[in-house]
Amino acid sequence: MSSKRIDAESKVSGNQANIPAQIRRELDIDDGDHLRWHLENGTVRVEVVQQETGTFAEFDGYGGEEDTDVTTDHDDWGVDAE
């Protein structure tokens, strides 16, 4: 991200506003990313939270608190065991 100033505007439609393409590119904002909004003294600050990628991005692992039985439980794909 560069330190250059970018001025842009967009129109609000309903309760949604578009992010101008120039700003999206500069901040590398992509589908699935989150915007965290901060309001203080009439000034809005927006923080981009990049989406984590990968199949197990939010998987913390199995802690082993419960017994499991592969013959009666569904597998990871949601297919019933036969």
N, CA, C and O atoms as a Maestro MAE file, in Angstrom:
{
 s_m_m2io_version
 :::
 2.0.0
}

f_m_ct {
 s_m_title
 :::
 protein
 m_atom[328] {
  # First column is atom index #
  i_m_mmod_type
  r_m_x_coord
  r_m_y_coord
  r_m_z_coord
  i_m_residue_number
  s_m_chain_name
  s_m_pdb_residue_name
  s_m_pdb_atom_name
  i_m_atomic_number
  :::
  1 25 0.849 -1.173 0.000 1 A "MET " " N  " 7
  2 3 0.000 0.000 0.000 1 A "MET " " CA " 6
  3 2 0.895 1.237 0.000 1 A "MET " " C  " 6
  4 15 1.846 1.343 0.773 1 A "MET " " O  " 8
  5 25 0.566 2.142 -0.870 2 A "SER " " N  " 7
  6 3 1.370 3.367 -0.951 2 A "SER " " CA " 6
  7 2 0.842 4.411 0.020 2 A "SER " " C  " 6
  8 15 -0.237 4.255 0.592 2 A "SER " " O  " 8
  9 25 1.613 5.474 0.199 3 A "SER " " N  " 7
  10 3 1.198 6.539 1.102 3 A "SER " " CA " 6
  11 2 0.550 7.693 0.352 3 A "SER " " C  " 6
  12 15 0.281 8.744 0.933 3 A "SER " " O  " 8
  13 25 0.296 7.496 -0.957 4 A "LYS " " N  " 7
  14 3 -0.309 8.580 -1.735 4 A "LYS " " CA " 6
  15 2 -1.760 8.782 -1.329 4 A "LYS " " C  " 6
  16 15 -2.423 7.853 -0.869 4 A "LYS " " O  " 8
  17 25 -2.234 9.980 -1.502 5 A "ARG " " N  " 7
  18 3 -3.613 10.325 -1.173 5 A "ARG " " CA " 6
  19 2 -4.504 9.973 -2.349 5 A "ARG " " C  " 6
  20 15 -4.185 10.277 -3.498 5 A "ARG " " O  " 8
  21 25 -5.634 9.324 -2.050 6 A "ILE " " N  " 7
  22 3 -6.619 8.989 -3.077 6 A "ILE " " CA " 6
  23 2 -7.949 9.585 -2.636 6 A "ILE " " C  " 6
  24 15 -8.451 9.268 -1.558 6 A "ILE " " O  " 8
  25 25 -8.510 10.440 -3.465 7 A "ASP " " N  " 7
  26 3 -9.829 10.997 -3.203 7 A "ASP " " CA " 6
  27 2 -10.810 10.334 -4.161 7 A "ASP " " C  " 6
  28 15 -10.575 10.292 -5.369 7 A "ASP " " O  " 8
  29 25 -11.898 9.821 -3.626 8 A "ALA " " N  " 7
  30 3 -12.919 9.179 -4.449 8 A "ALA " " CA " 6
  31 2 -14.247 9.295 -3.721 8 A "ALA " " C  " 6
  32 15 -14.289 9.528 -2.513 8 A "ALA " " O  " 8
  33 25 -15.314 9.131 -4.457 9 A "GLU " " N  " 7
  34 3 -16.624 9.140 -3.819 9 A "GLU " " CA " 6
  35 2 -17.494 8.085 -4.472 9 A "GLU " " C  " 6
  36 15 -17.252 7.666 -5.604 9 A "GLU " " O  " 8
  37 25 -18.514 7.662 -3.735 10 A "SER " " N  " 7
  38 3 -19.469 6.704 -4.270 10 A "SER " " CA " 6
  39 2 -20.847 7.075 -3.751 10 A "SER " " C  " 6
  40 15 -20.984 7.867 -2.818 10 A "SER " " O  " 8
  41 25 -21.848 6.501 -4.357 11 A "LYS " " N  " 7
  42 3 -23.235 6.807 -4.029 11 A "LYS " " CA " 6
  43 2 -23.816 5.708 -3.146 11 A "LYS " " C  " 6
  44 15 -23.558 4.524 -3.363 11 A "LYS " " O  " 8
  45 25 -24.597 6.108 -2.156 12 A "VAL " " N  " 7
  46 3 -25.290 5.149 -1.306 12 A "VAL " " CA " 6
  47 2 -26.604 4.790 -1.981 12 A "VAL " " C  " 6
  48 15 -27.354 5.665 -2.414 12 A "VAL " " O  " 8
  49 25 -26.872 3.490 -2.066 13 A "SER " " N  " 7
  50 3 -28.120 3.003 -2.648 13 A "SER " " CA " 6
  51 2 -28.744 2.048 -1.648 13 A "SER " " C  " 6
  52 15 -28.171 1.002 -1.344 13 A "SER " " O  " 8
  53 25 -29.915 2.399 -1.136 14 A "GLY " " N  " 7
  54 3 -30.495 1.615 -0.049 14 A "GLY " " CA " 6
  55 2 -29.619 1.807 1.176 14 A "GLY " " C  " 6
  56 15 -29.378 2.936 1.602 14 A "GLY " " O  " 8
  57 25 -29.151 0.727 1.732 15 A "ASN " " N  " 7
  58 3 -28.215 0.802 2.867 15 A "ASN " " CA " 6
  59 2 -26.822 0.346 2.462 15 A "ASN " " C  " 6
  60 15 -26.037 -0.075 3.312 15 A "ASN " " O  " 8
  61 25 -26.507 0.423 1.177 16 A "GLN " " N  " 7
  62 3 -25.214 -0.054 0.710 16 A "GLN " " CA " 6
  63 2 -24.472 1.042 -0.041 16 A "GLN " " C  " 6
  64 15 -25.078 1.905 -0.675 16 A "GLN " " O  " 8
  65 25 -23.149 0.987 0.045 17 A "ALA " " N  " 7
  66 3 -22.298 1.914 -0.699 17 A "ALA " " CA " 6
  67 2 -21.210 1.107 -1.389 17 A "ALA " " C  " 6
  68 15 -20.677 0.155 -0.818 17 A "ALA " " O  " 8
  69 25 -20.886 1.485 -2.604 18 A "ASN " " N  " 7
  70 3 -19.802 0.825 -3.324 18 A "ASN " " CA " 6
  71 2 -18.470 1.414 -2.898 18 A "ASN " " C  " 6
  72 15 -18.376 2.598 -2.574 18 A "ASN " " O  " 8
  73 25 -17.442 0.579 -2.901 19 A "ILE " " N  " 7
  74 3 -16.087 1.051 -2.652 19 A "ILE " " CA " 6
  75 2 -15.479 1.353 -4.015 19 A "ILE " " C  " 6
  76 15 -15.418 0.460 -4.860 19 A "ILE " " O  " 8
  77 25 -15.034 2.567 -4.252 20 A "PRO " " N  " 7
  78 3 -14.454 2.891 -5.549 20 A "PRO " " CA " 6
  79 2 -13.313 1.935 -5.919 20 A "PRO " " C  " 6
  80 15 -12.518 1.541 -5.066 20 A "PRO " " O  " 8
  81 25 -13.249 1.570 -7.203 21 A "ALA " " N  " 7
  82 3 -12.285 0.579 -7.687 21 A "ALA " " CA " 6
  83 2 -10.851 0.960 -7.339 21 A "ALA " " C  " 6
  84 15 -10.055 0.100 -6.961 21 A "ALA " " O  " 8
  85 25 -10.519 2.227 -7.464 22 A "GLN " " N  " 7
  86 3 -9.160 2.677 -7.180 22 A "GLN " " CA " 6
  87 2 -8.772 2.379 -5.723 22 A "GLN " " C  " 6
  88 15 -7.635 1.995 -5.446 22 A "GLN " " O  " 8
  89 25 -9.710 2.557 -4.810 23 A "ILE " " N  " 7
  90 3 -9.456 2.280 -3.392 23 A "ILE " " CA " 6
  91 2 -9.404 0.775 -3.141 23 A "ILE " " C  " 6
  92 15 -8.556 0.301 -2.385 23 A "ILE " " O  " 8
  93 25 -10.315 0.014 -3.778 24 A "ARG " " N  " 7
  94 3 -10.285 -1.448 -3.645 24 A "ARG " " CA " 6
  95 2 -8.937 -2.013 -4.081 24 A "ARG " " C  " 6
  96 15 -8.362 -2.870 -3.410 24 A "ARG " " O  " 8
  97 25 -8.442 -1.521 -5.212 25 A "ARG " " N  " 7
  98 3 -7.151 -2.004 -5.709 25 A "ARG " " CA " 6
  99 2 -6.013 -1.619 -4.769 25 A "ARG " " C  " 6
  100 15 -5.157 -2.446 -4.455 25 A "ARG " " O  " 8
  101 25 -6.003 -0.384 -4.327 26 A "GLU " " N  " 7
  102 3 -4.923 0.107 -3.465 26 A "GLU " " CA " 6
  103 2 -4.873 -0.661 -2.142 26 A "GLU " " C  " 6
  104 15 -3.790 -0.941 -1.627 26 A "GLU " " O  " 8
  105 25 -6.039 -1.001 -1.595 27 A "LEU " " N  " 7
  106 3 -6.099 -1.701 -0.310 27 A "LEU " " CA " 6
  107 2 -6.214 -3.208 -0.463 27 A "LEU " " C  " 6
  108 15 -6.315 -3.928 0.530 27 A "LEU " " O  " 8
  109 25 -6.199 -3.697 -1.723 28 A "ASP " " N  " 7
  110 3 -6.291 -5.134 -2.011 28 A "ASP " " CA " 6
  111 2 -7.535 -5.750 -1.371 28 A "ASP " " C  " 6
  112 15 -7.464 -6.824 -0.774 28 A "ASP " " O  " 8
  113 25 -8.674 -5.064 -1.499 29 A "ILE " " N  " 7
  114 3 -9.939 -5.555 -0.970 29 A "ILE " " CA " 6
  115 2 -10.535 -6.520 -1.979 29 A "ILE " " C  " 6
  116 15 -10.630 -6.210 -3.167 29 A "ILE " " O  " 8
  117 25 -10.941 -7.705 -1.495 30 A "ASP " " N  " 7
  118 3 -11.472 -8.742 -2.371 30 A "ASP " " CA " 6
  119 2 -12.786 -9.273 -1.801 30 A "ASP " " C  " 6
  120 15 -13.130 -9.003 -0.650 30 A "ASP " " O  " 8
  121 25 -13.513 -10.028 -2.618 31 A "ASP " " N  " 7
  122 3 -14.758 -10.645 -2.155 31 A "ASP " " CA " 6
  123 2 -14.490 -11.441 -0.885 31 A "ASP " " C  " 6
  124 15 -13.498 -12.164 -0.793 31 A "ASP " " O  " 8
  125 25 -15.374 -11.305 0.084 32 A "GLY " " N  " 7
  126 3 -15.248 -12.039 1.331 32 A "GLY " " CA " 6
  127 2 -14.498 -11.296 2.416 32 A "GLY " " C  " 6
  128 15 -14.591 -11.666 3.587 32 A "GLY " " O  " 8
  129 25 -13.756 -10.255 2.059 33 A "ASP " " N  " 7
  130 3 -13.078 -9.463 3.083 33 A "ASP " " CA " 6
  131 2 -14.122 -8.722 3.910 33 A "ASP " " C  " 6
  132 15 -15.234 -8.483 3.441 33 A "ASP " " O  " 8
  133 25 -13.772 -8.365 5.115 34 A "HIS " " N  " 7
  134 3 -14.673 -7.629 6.004 34 A "HIS " " CA " 6
  135 2 -14.171 -6.202 6.166 34 A "HIS " " C  " 6
  136 15 -12.971 -5.938 6.090 34 A "HIS " " O  " 8
  137 25 -15.102 -5.292 6.388 35 A "LEU " " N  " 7
  138 3 -14.764 -3.904 6.699 35 A "LEU " " CA " 6
  139 2 -15.180 -3.636 8.139 35 A "LEU " " C  " 6
  140 15 -16.332 -3.866 8.509 35 A "LEU " " O  " 8
  141 25 -14.259 -3.158 8.939 36 A "ARG " " N  " 7
  142 3 -14.531 -2.826 10.329 36 A "ARG " " CA " 6
  143 2 -14.631 -1.307 10.413 36 A "ARG " " C  " 6
  144 15 -13.682 -0.600 10.075 36 A "ARG " " O  " 8
  145 25 -15.783 -0.804 10.865 37 A "TRP " " N  " 7
  146 3 -16.078 0.626 10.871 37 A "TRP " " CA " 6
  147 2 -15.852 1.199 12.261 37 A "TRP " " C  " 6
  148 15 -16.254 0.607 13.263 37 A "TRP " " O  " 8
  149 25 -15.202 2.364 12.311 38 A "HIS " " N  " 7
  150 3 -14.953 3.077 13.566 38 A "HIS " " CA " 6
  151 2 -15.451 4.513 13.390 38 A "HIS " " C  " 6
  152 15 -15.090 5.183 12.422 38 A "HIS " " O  " 8
  153 25 -16.267 4.975 14.309 39 A "LEU " " N  " 7
  154 3 -16.799 6.339 14.267 39 A "LEU " " CA " 6
  155 2 -16.366 7.069 15.528 39 A "LEU " " C  " 6
  156 15 -16.610 6.607 16.642 39 A "LEU " " O  " 8
  157 25 -15.718 8.219 15.339 40 A "GLU " " N  " 7
  158 3 -15.270 9.015 16.477 40 A "GLU " " CA " 6
  159 2 -15.299 10.488 16.099 40 A "GLU " " C  " 6
  160 15 -14.660 10.912 15.136 40 A "GLU " " O  " 8
  161 25 -16.047 11.254 16.870 41 A "ASN " " N  " 7
  162 3 -16.141 12.699 16.670 41 A "ASN " " CA " 6
  163 2 -16.509 13.071 15.232 41 A "ASN " " C  " 6
  164 15 -15.953 14.015 14.670 41 A "ASN " " O  " 8
  165 25 -17.443 12.331 14.641 42 A "GLY " " N  " 7
  166 3 -17.914 12.645 13.299 42 A "GLY " " CA " 6
  167 2 -16.994 12.194 12.176 42 A "GLY " " C  " 6
  168 15 -17.260 12.477 11.008 42 A "GLY " " O  " 8
  169 25 -15.912 11.493 12.515 43 A "THR " " N  " 7
  170 3 -14.983 10.988 11.506 43 A "THR " " CA " 6
  171 2 -15.104 9.474 11.444 43 A "THR " " C  " 6
  172 15 -15.115 8.801 12.475 43 A "THR " " O  " 8
  173 25 -15.195 8.941 10.231 44 A "VAL " " N  " 7
  174 3 -15.297 7.496 10.035 44 A "VAL " " CA " 6
  175 2 -13.948 6.958 9.586 44 A "VAL " " C  " 6
  176 15 -13.315 7.503 8.682 44 A "VAL " " O  " 8
  177 25 -13.521 5.888 10.227 45 A "ARG " " N  " 7
  178 3 -12.306 5.179 9.833 45 A "ARG " " CA " 6
  179 2 -12.717 3.756 9.509 45 A "ARG " " C  " 6
  180 15 -13.482 3.147 10.258 45 A "ARG " " O  " 8
  181 25 -12.220 3.213 8.400 46 A "VAL " " N  " 7
  182 3 -12.569 1.864 7.974 46 A "VAL " " CA " 6
  183 2 -11.305 1.021 7.954 46 A "VAL " " C  " 6
  184 15 -10.295 1.411 7.370 46 A "VAL " " O  " 8
  185 25 -11.370 -0.129 8.593 47 A "GLU " " N  " 7
  186 3 -10.249 -1.064 8.620 47 A "GLU " " CA " 6
  187 2 -10.622 -2.284 7.774 47 A "GLU " " C  " 6
  188 15 -11.704 -2.847 7.942 47 A "GLU " " O  " 8
  189 25 -9.739 -2.688 6.876 48 A "VAL " " N  " 7
  190 3 -9.972 -3.863 6.041 48 A "VAL " " CA " 6
  191 2 -9.442 -5.091 6.768 48 A "VAL " " C  " 6
  192 15 -8.283 -5.131 7.180 48 A "VAL " " O  " 8
  193 25 -10.304 -6.091 6.920 49 A "VAL " " N  " 7
  194 3 -9.909 -7.355 7.526 49 A "VAL " " CA " 6
  195 2 -9.917 -8.394 6.417 49 A "VAL " " C  " 6
  196 15 -10.977 -8.818 5.956 49 A "VAL " " O  " 8
  197 25 -8.721 -8.801 5.990 50 A "GLN " " N  " 7
  198 3 -8.584 -9.739 4.889 50 A "GLN " " CA " 6
  199 2 -9.145 -11.105 5.290 50 A "GLN " " C  " 6
  200 15 -8.941 -11.570 6.411 50 A "GLN " " O  " 8
  201 25 -9.851 -11.730 4.361 51 A "GLN " " N  " 7
  202 3 -10.389 -13.073 4.584 51 A "GLN " " CA " 6
  203 2 -9.239 -14.065 4.629 51 A "GLN " " C  " 6
  204 15 -8.329 -14.016 3.802 51 A "GLN " " O  " 8
  205 25 -9.288 -14.963 5.599 52 A "GLU " " N  " 7
  206 3 -8.294 -16.022 5.651 52 A "GLU " " CA " 6
  207 2 -8.631 -17.024 4.555 52 A "GLU " " C  " 6
  208 15 -9.804 -17.287 4.293 52 A "GLU " " O  " 8
  209 25 -7.624 -17.576 3.922 53 A "THR " " N  " 7
  210 3 -7.873 -18.525 2.849 53 A "THR " " CA " 6
  211 2 -7.407 -19.910 3.252 53 A "THR " " C  " 6
  212 15 -6.606 -20.073 4.172 53 A "THR " " O  " 8
  213 25 -7.911 -20.878 2.563 54 A "GLY " " N  " 7
  214 3 -7.538 -22.267 2.818 54 A "GLY " " CA " 6
  215 2 -8.704 -23.027 3.410 54 A "GLY " " C  " 6
  216 15 -9.573 -22.448 4.063 54 A "GLY " " O  " 8
  217 25 -8.717 -24.299 3.183 55 A "THR " " N  " 7
  218 3 -9.819 -25.150 3.615 55 A "THR " " CA " 6
  219 2 -10.005 -25.124 5.124 55 A "THR " " C  " 6
  220 15 -11.137 -25.137 5.606 55 A "THR " " O  " 8
  221 25 -8.924 -25.089 5.866 56 A "PHE " " N  " 7
  222 3 -9.009 -25.174 7.322 56 A "PHE " " CA " 6
  223 2 -8.609 -23.871 7.999 56 A "PHE " " C  " 6
  224 15 -8.060 -23.893 9.101 56 A "PHE " " O  " 8
  225 25 -8.877 -22.739 7.359 57 A "ALA " " N  " 7
  226 3 -8.445 -21.443 7.882 57 A "ALA " " CA " 6
  227 2 -8.963 -21.178 9.295 57 A "ALA " " C  " 6
  228 15 -8.248 -20.597 10.112 57 A "ALA " " O  " 8
  229 25 -10.198 -21.596 9.596 58 A "GLU " " N  " 7
  230 3 -10.766 -21.310 10.912 58 A "GLU " " CA " 6
  231 2 -10.873 -22.564 11.778 58 A "GLU " " C  " 6
  232 15 -11.519 -22.527 12.826 58 A "GLU " " O  " 8
  233 25 -10.263 -23.659 11.368 59 A "PHE " " N  " 7
  234 3 -10.358 -24.913 12.104 59 A "PHE " " CA " 6
  235 2 -9.331 -24.938 13.221 59 A "PHE " " C  " 6
  236 15 -8.130 -24.832 12.972 59 A "PHE " " O  " 8
  237 25 -9.803 -25.077 14.451 60 A "ASP " " N  " 7
  238 3 -8.912 -25.088 15.611 60 A "ASP " " CA " 6
  239 2 -8.457 -26.491 15.995 60 A "ASP " " C  " 6
  240 15 -7.586 -26.654 16.849 60 A "ASP " " O  " 8
  241 25 -9.034 -27.478 15.378 61 A "GLY " " N  " 7
  242 3 -8.688 -28.856 15.721 61 A "GLY " " CA " 6
  243 2 -9.675 -29.436 16.716 61 A "GLY " " C  " 6
  244 15 -10.454 -28.704 17.328 61 A "GLY " " O  " 8
  245 25 -9.642 -30.728 16.874 62 A "TYR " " N  " 7
  246 3 -10.532 -31.419 17.802 62 A "TYR " " CA " 6
  247 2 -9.852 -31.543 19.143 62 A "TYR " " C  " 6
  248 15 -8.752 -32.086 19.243 62 A "TYR " " O  " 8
  249 25 -10.504 -31.042 20.174 63 A "GLY " " N  " 7
  250 3 -9.919 -31.044 21.508 63 A "GLY " " CA " 6
  251 2 -10.021 -32.363 22.239 63 A "GLY " " C  " 6
  252 15 -9.344 -32.551 23.250 63 A "GLY " " O  " 8
  253 25 -10.850 -33.290 21.761 64 A "GLY " " N  " 7
  254 3 -10.960 -34.598 22.375 64 A "GLY " " CA " 6
  255 2 -11.875 -34.650 23.580 64 A "GLY " " C  " 6
  256 15 -11.809 -35.597 24.363 64 A "GLY " " O  " 8
  257 25 -12.742 -33.633 23.746 65 A "GLU " " N  " 7
  258 3 -13.630 -33.610 24.912 65 A "GLU " " CA " 6
  259 2 -14.743 -34.652 24.824 65 A "GLU " " C  " 6
  260 15 -15.234 -35.117 25.852 65 A "GLU " " O  " 8
  261 25 -15.146 -35.023 23.605 66 A "GLU " " N  " 7
  262 3 -16.225 -35.996 23.424 66 A "GLU " " CA " 6
  263 2 -15.701 -37.222 22.703 66 A "GLU " " C  " 6
  264 15 -14.832 -37.124 21.837 66 A "GLU " " O  " 8
  265 25 -16.240 -38.385 23.071 67 A "ASP " " N  " 7
  266 3 -15.903 -39.590 22.334 67 A "ASP " " CA " 6
  267 2 -16.622 -39.554 20.993 67 A "ASP " " C  " 6
  268 15 -17.756 -39.084 20.909 67 A "ASP " " O  " 8
  269 25 -15.982 -40.037 19.968 68 A "THR " " N  " 7
  270 3 -16.615 -40.133 18.654 68 A "THR " " CA " 6
  271 2 -16.540 -41.571 18.177 68 A "THR " " C  " 6
  272 15 -15.656 -42.331 18.575 68 A "THR " " O  " 8
  273 25 -17.475 -41.928 17.323 69 A "ASP " " N  " 7
  274 3 -17.522 -43.276 16.769 69 A "ASP " " CA " 6
  275 2 -17.694 -43.159 15.270 69 A "ASP " " C  " 6
  276 15 -18.769 -42.800 14.792 69 A "ASP " " O  " 8
  277 25 -16.651 -43.456 14.532 70 A "VAL " " N  " 7
  278 3 -16.674 -43.278 13.090 70 A "VAL " " CA " 6
  279 2 -17.741 -44.137 12.424 70 A "VAL " " C  " 6
  280 15 -18.199 -43.800 11.332 70 A "VAL " " O  " 8
  281 25 -18.140 -45.213 13.038 71 A "THR " " N  " 7
  282 3 -19.131 -46.088 12.410 71 A "THR " " CA " 6
  283 2 -20.545 -45.535 12.528 71 A "THR " " C  " 6
  284 15 -21.425 -45.950 11.774 71 A "THR " " O  " 8
  285 25 -20.788 -44.607 13.458 72 A "THR " " N  " 7
  286 3 -22.137 -44.052 13.606 72 A "THR " " CA " 6
  287 2 -22.209 -42.561 13.282 72 A "THR " " C  " 6
  288 15 -23.286 -42.037 12.995 72 A "THR " " O  " 8
  289 25 -21.086 -41.892 13.329 73 A "ASP " " N  " 7
  290 3 -21.075 -40.451 13.051 73 A "ASP " " CA " 6
  291 2 -20.863 -40.199 11.567 73 A "ASP " " C  " 6
  292 15 -20.328 -41.045 10.850 73 A "ASP " " O  " 8
  293 25 -21.288 -39.030 11.118 74 A "HIS " " N  " 7
  294 3 -21.020 -38.624 9.737 74 A "HIS " " CA " 6
  295 2 -19.536 -38.370 9.558 74 A "HIS " " C  " 6
  296 15 -18.835 -37.993 10.497 74 A "HIS " " O  " 8
  297 25 -19.072 -38.582 8.340 75 A "ASP " " N  " 7
  298 3 -17.685 -38.228 8.085 75 A "ASP " " CA " 6
  299 2 -17.616 -36.737 7.742 75 A "ASP " " C  " 6
  300 15 -18.645 -36.061 7.755 75 A "ASP " " O  " 8
  301 25 -16.443 -36.220 7.440 76 A "ASP " " N  " 7
  302 3 -16.263 -34.797 7.181 76 A "ASP " " CA " 6
  303 2 -17.045 -34.307 5.968 76 A "ASP " " C  " 6
  304 15 -17.282 -33.106 5.840 76 A "ASP " " O  " 8
  305 25 -17.443 -35.194 5.090 77 A "TRP " " N  " 7
  306 3 -18.165 -34.799 3.882 77 A "TRP " " CA " 6
  307 2 -19.676 -34.861 4.067 77 A "TRP " " C  " 6
  308 15 -20.423 -34.552 3.139 77 A "TRP " " O  " 8
  309 25 -20.138 -35.259 5.258 78 A "GLY " " N  " 7
  310 3 -21.577 -35.307 5.512 78 A "GLY " " CA " 6
  311 2 -22.242 -36.541 4.947 78 A "GLY " " C  " 6
  312 15 -23.454 -36.547 4.731 78 A "GLY " " O  " 8
  313 25 -21.472 -37.584 4.702 79 A "VAL " " N  " 7
  314 3 -22.016 -38.825 4.147 79 A "VAL " " CA " 6
  315 2 -22.271 -39.776 5.302 79 A "VAL " " C  " 6
  316 15 -21.411 -39.958 6.163 79 A "VAL " " O  " 8
  317 25 -23.439 -40.377 5.323 80 A "ASP " " N  " 7
  318 3 -23.746 -41.335 6.378 80 A "ASP " " CA " 6
  319 2 -22.851 -42.552 6.257 80 A "ASP " " C  " 6
  320 15 -22.609 -43.045 5.155 80 A "ASP " " O  " 8
  321 25 -22.357 -43.037 7.391 81 A "ALA " " N  " 7
  322 3 -21.574 -44.267 7.405 81 A "ALA " " CA " 6
  323 2 -22.517 -45.434 7.141 81 A "ALA " " C  " 6
  324 15 -23.664 -45.426 7.587 81 A "ALA " " O  " 8
  325 25 -22.041 -46.417 6.427 82 A "GLU " " N  " 7
  326 3 -22.898 -47.573 6.110 82 A "GLU " " CA " 6
  327 2 -22.632 -48.703 7.037 82 A "GLU " " C  " 6
  328 15 -23.259 -49.757 6.921 82 A "GLU " " O  " 8
  :::
 }
 m_bond[327] {
  # First column is bond index #
  i_m_from
  i_m_to
  i_m_order
  :::
  1 1 2 1
  2 2 3 1
  3 3 4 2
  4 3 5 1
  5 5 6 1
  6 6 7 1
  7 7 8 2
  8 7 9 1
  9 9 10 1
  10 10 11 1
  11 11 12 2
  12 11 13 1
  13 13 14 1
  14 14 15 1
  15 15 16 2
  16 15 17 1
  17 17 18 1
  18 18 19 1
  19 19 20 2
  20 19 21 1
  21 21 22 1
  22 22 23 1
  23 23 24 2
  24 23 25 1
  25 25 26 1
  26 26 27 1
  27 27 28 2
  28 27 29 1
  29 29 30 1
  30 30 31 1
  31 31 32 2
  32 31 33 1
  33 33 34 1
  34 34 35 1
  35 35 36 2
  36 35 37 1
  37 37 38 1
  38 38 39 1
  39 39 40 2
  40 39 41 1
  41 41 42 1
  42 42 43 1
  43 43 44 2
  44 43 45 1
  45 45 46 1
  46 46 47 1
  47 47 48 2
  48 47 49 1
  49 49 50 1
  50 50 51 1
  51 51 52 2
  52 51 53 1
  53 53 54 1
  54 54 55 1
  55 55 56 2
  56 55 57 1
  57 57 58 1
  58 58 59 1
  59 59 60 2
  60 59 61 1
  61 61 62 1
  62 62 63 1
  63 63 64 2
  64 63 65 1
  65 65 66 1
  66 66 67 1
  67 67 68 2
  68 67 69 1
  69 69 70 1
  70 70 71 1
  71 71 72 2
  72 71 73 1
  73 73 74 1
  74 74 75 1
  75 75 76 2
  76 75 77 1
  77 77 78 1
  78 78 79 1
  79 79 80 2
  80 79 81 1
  81 81 82 1
  82 82 83 1
  83 83 84 2
  84 83 85 1
  85 85 86 1
  86 86 87 1
  87 87 88 2
  88 87 89 1
  89 89 90 1
  90 90 91 1
  91 91 92 2
  92 91 93 1
  93 93 94 1
  94 94 95 1
  95 95 96 2
  96 95 97 1
  97 97 98 1
  98 98 99 1
  99 99 100 2
  100 99 101 1
  101 101 102 1
  102 102 103 1
  103 103 104 2
  104 103 105 1
  105 105 106 1
  106 106 107 1
  107 107 108 2
  108 107 109 1
  109 109 110 1
  110 110 111 1
  111 111 112 2
  112 111 113 1
  113 113 114 1
  114 114 115 1
  115 115 116 2
  116 115 117 1
  117 117 118 1
  118 118 119 1
  119 119 120 2
  120 119 121 1
  121 121 122 1
  122 122 123 1
  123 123 124 2
  124 123 125 1
  125 125 126 1
  126 126 127 1
  127 127 128 2
  128 127 129 1
  129 129 130 1
  130 130 131 1
  131 131 132 2
  132 131 133 1
  133 133 134 1
  134 134 135 1
  135 135 136 2
  136 135 137 1
  137 137 138 1
  138 138 139 1
  139 139 140 2
  140 139 141 1
  141 141 142 1
  142 142 143 1
  143 143 144 2
  144 143 145 1
  145 145 146 1
  146 146 147 1
  147 147 148 2
  148 147 149 1
  149 149 150 1
  150 150 151 1
  151 151 152 2
  152 151 153 1
  153 153 154 1
  154 154 155 1
  155 155 156 2
  156 155 157 1
  157 157 158 1
  158 158 159 1
  159 159 160 2
  160 159 161 1
  161 161 162 1
  162 162 163 1
  163 163 164 2
  164 163 165 1
  165 165 166 1
  166 166 167 1
  167 167 168 2
  168 167 169 1
  169 169 170 1
  170 170 171 1
  171 171 172 2
  172 171 173 1
  173 173 174 1
  174 174 175 1
  175 175 176 2
  176 175 177 1
  177 177 178 1
  178 178 179 1
  179 179 180 2
  180 179 181 1
  181 181 182 1
  182 182 183 1
  183 183 184 2
  184 183 185 1
  185 185 186 1
  186 186 187 1
  187 187 188 2
  188 187 189 1
  189 189 190 1
  190 190 191 1
  191 191 192 2
  192 191 193 1
  193 193 194 1
  194 194 195 1
  195 195 196 2
  196 195 197 1
  197 197 198 1
  198 198 199 1
  199 199 200 2
  200 199 201 1
  201 201 202 1
  202 202 203 1
  203 203 204 2
  204 203 205 1
  205 205 206 1
  206 206 207 1
  207 207 208 2
  208 207 209 1
  209 209 210 1
  210 210 211 1
  211 211 212 2
  212 211 213 1
  213 213 214 1
  214 214 215 1
  215 215 216 2
  216 215 217 1
  217 217 218 1
  218 218 219 1
  219 219 220 2
  220 219 221 1
  221 221 222 1
  222 222 223 1
  223 223 224 2
  224 223 225 1
  225 225 226 1
  226 226 227 1
  227 227 228 2
  228 227 229 1
  229 229 230 1
  230 230 231 1
  231 231 232 2
  232 231 233 1
  233 233 234 1
  234 234 235 1
  235 235 236 2
  236 235 237 1
  237 237 238 1
  238 238 239 1
  239 239 240 2
  240 239 241 1
  241 241 242 1
  242 242 243 1
  243 243 244 2
  244 243 245 1
  245 245 246 1
  246 246 247 1
  247 247 248 2
  248 247 249 1
  249 249 250 1
  250 250 251 1
  251 251 252 2
  252 251 253 1
  253 253 254 1
  254 254 255 1
  255 255 256 2
  256 255 257 1
  257 257 258 1
  258 258 259 1
  259 259 260 2
  260 259 261 1
  261 261 262 1
  262 262 263 1
  263 263 264 2
  264 263 265 1
  265 265 266 1
  266 266 267 1
  267 267 268 2
  268 267 269 1
  269 269 270 1
  270 270 271 1
  271 271 272 2
  272 271 273 1
  273 273 274 1
  274 274 275 1
  275 275 276 2
  276 275 277 1
  277 277 278 1
  278 278 279 1
  279 279 280 2
  280 279 281 1
  281 281 282 1
  282 282 283 1
  283 283 284 2
  284 283 285 1
  285 285 286 1
  286 286 287 1
  287 287 288 2
  288 287 289 1
  289 289 290 1
  290 290 291 1
  291 291 292 2
  292 291 293 1
  293 293 294 1
  294 294 295 1
  295 295 296 2
  296 295 297 1
  297 297 298 1
  298 298 299 1
  299 299 300 2
  300 299 301 1
  301 301 302 1
  302 302 303 1
  303 303 304 2
  304 303 305 1
  305 305 306 1
  306 306 307 1
  307 307 308 2
  308 307 309 1
  309 309 310 1
  310 310 311 1
  311 311 312 2
  312 311 313 1
  313 313 314 1
  314 314 315 1
  315 315 316 2
  316 315 317 1
  317 317 318 1
  318 318 319 1
  319 319 320 2
  320 319 321 1
  321 321 322 1
  322 322 323 1
  323 323 324 2
  324 323 325 1
  325 325 326 1
  326 326 327 1
  327 327 328 2
  :::
 }
}
